[in-house]
Amino acid sequence: MSAPRLEVDLDKIHHNASTLVTRLAARGISVTAVMKASLGSPEIARMMLRAGVSMIGDSRMENIEAMRRAGISAPMMLIRAPMISDVQRVVQYADLSLNSELDVIRQLSYAAKAAGRTHGVVLMVELGDLREGIMPADLEHTAALVLGMPNIELKGIGANLACHCGVSPDSRNMDQLSALARSVEAAFGVTLDIVTGGNSANLNWAFSGADTGRINNLRLGESILLGCEPLHRQPIDGLHTDAITLVAEVIESKIKPSQPWGEIAQTAFGEKVPPADRGDIAQAILAIGRQDVDPDGLRSPMGIDIIDASSDHLIIDCGDHPLPVGAEVRFQLNYSATVRSMTSPFVTKVLLASRTGDGSEIPLTTPALASLPINNPRKIA
Ligand SMILES: *Cc1c(COP(=O)(O)O)cnc(C)c1O
């Protein structure tokens, strides 16, 4: 099979998604499955929907379009604020979007009117992490203007934490979001369908027993794919943490000195601390590099250490077990490495599935294996 490749175990992802859906339902919270780290794979999206998520979310219109073209009709949420240059396709393909700028929403309104459609708007509120969001004091005024815009439906409000400054979702900021939802509802006599409290970083709060108030949705990506929560990167009880594996192939294997010789200057990726002298080592080169993965986010098998990575080469120390050329090495990935590999056109994506959680076979082209159809908007010259 071709390498490098990402092997995605759909059964394990299904299990993770349905477990989180069930546990959050008990807290009155629905799940929007965030597909941005799956490159909008329609197979993965369908599997998420089978697991019971209420909506599909993505940050990229290319992914949303690809899922629509593949026939996925579930509600789709654009989770990054739309670009004004993109509003026509946003209203065409996405049912709702997360927004924080009136100028953008006004353009969405014009585009929705021209297309004879209604577009849902969720207003994002700044709760301290300092990425997207309207300052809380401006929310009511903004909501008033949005409510007056033709072909726009104010669907709700939301927040995003732990992405820019690492501010943790807790009772204080989540209660503030609930209070803001209630005050908008009271001020305008409306009901907000969606109060979307955040991402996988909200799970500790959601499962803490704290009052979830008006928060009725979370947007989850990393926790479903990797089975861990992103605040402390701890595994979540009962979830698989090995649903995604990266496989790379050995293209050179030699006993080499651990120390370089010659005049030492900068490397391809900047200054380098010279390695400690450990005598001769069994060194191998894998045909994968920074164009394909974030090497800092890889966990190697026992007995193998990653020494360094350049654009196209990953250098490893094989310890006591030199690997032959052509051998494959399997790695676990963190979120950064997963996203980079999923979006690299050089990495083949392979879906593995025997049965879904509900016991039905997923139709795949070869026994238990199929290539993920990649919607790749970036062309490599
Ligand atoms: C990426 C993203 C998410 C999902 O985050 P995870 O940590 O992967 O669960 C949710 N909301 C927004 C706005 C995002 O950009």
The ligand as an ORCA input file, in Angstrom:
! r2SCAN-3c Opt
* xyz 0 1
  C     -11.742     24.279     15.233
  C     -12.913     24.887     15.852
  C     -13.754     24.102     16.652
  C     -13.443     22.668     16.996
  O     -12.371     22.634     17.897
  P     -11.842     21.260     18.512
  O     -10.892     21.679     19.561
  O     -11.207     20.518     17.393
  O     -13.016     20.557     19.071
  C     -14.890     24.702     17.169
  N     -15.199     25.991     16.910
  C     -14.411     26.768     16.148
  C     -14.805     28.169     15.905
  C     -13.244     26.249     15.600
  O     -12.468     27.029     14.841
*
